Amino acid sequence: MKQRNFTPKLVSLVTSTLLLGSISLQAAEEYGEMAPSQVSPEAWQAISNWSQDRVSLLEYISDNDEEYELDRYVDSLIRDYRDGEMLSQAKALDQNVLSAWENAFTEQAPEDNFFFTRYLIQFKPTVFEKWTQQQKVPTLSQHLELNAPQLYNTWHKEYAAPKHKGLSILEYDRTLPSDILAELKELLTKKPIFGPKSQCSCQMVTPSTSTNAKW
């Protein structure tokens, strides 16, 4: 039996990147991108409130001592792989995948599929998401929705971001001022710079008081 003592608090899968839509690099090259846009601080806050969980699913698991459910999920992912295979697969997606390993799991070997998967989920969520898509395996939320529905439903109802509940950025908050709604609508209807096919693409959005972010 592997020793599975994890003292660091789980970090959120939600990054500072704000996504209104998701497309592959190939699709971006095929359909183009939108020109960069600058939004007001109020619109930026509305985007943040819509896209970010109040408490991430990982934080909720950790705060409620439900990490055994995370272990069950990891075990289900690694059962068909030899040690080291997942590391090589992740390296193919990102050569810098181990950049945070020394600060995360210094006493463990990254070739151990269990610890490496835990590391990906906690510290390299973007790479982990790419890996789940590549390997066609369920995400943590999909796994918990099926195997721990009470845990998942409580988190989803009380803490999940509006975007995870299927609410559009224009409908999640009925109290948004009309000028902010108009600003958001303008972003959503912005014309692409590479032709009419660019109906589902990325654009760079910068708040007028902060640094760049993409959604």
Secondary structure, 3 states (H helix, E strand, C coil): CCCCCCCCCCCCCCCCCCCCCCCCHHHHHHHCCCCCEEECHHHHHHHHHHHCCCCCHHHHHHHCCCHHHHHHHHHHHHCCCCCCHHHHHHHHHCCCCCCCHHHHCCCCCCCCHHHHHHHHHHHCHHHHHHHHHHHCCCCHHHHHHHHCHHHHHHHHHHCCCHHHHCCCCCCCCCCCCHHHHHHHHHHHCCCCCCCCCCCCCCCEEEECCCCCEEC
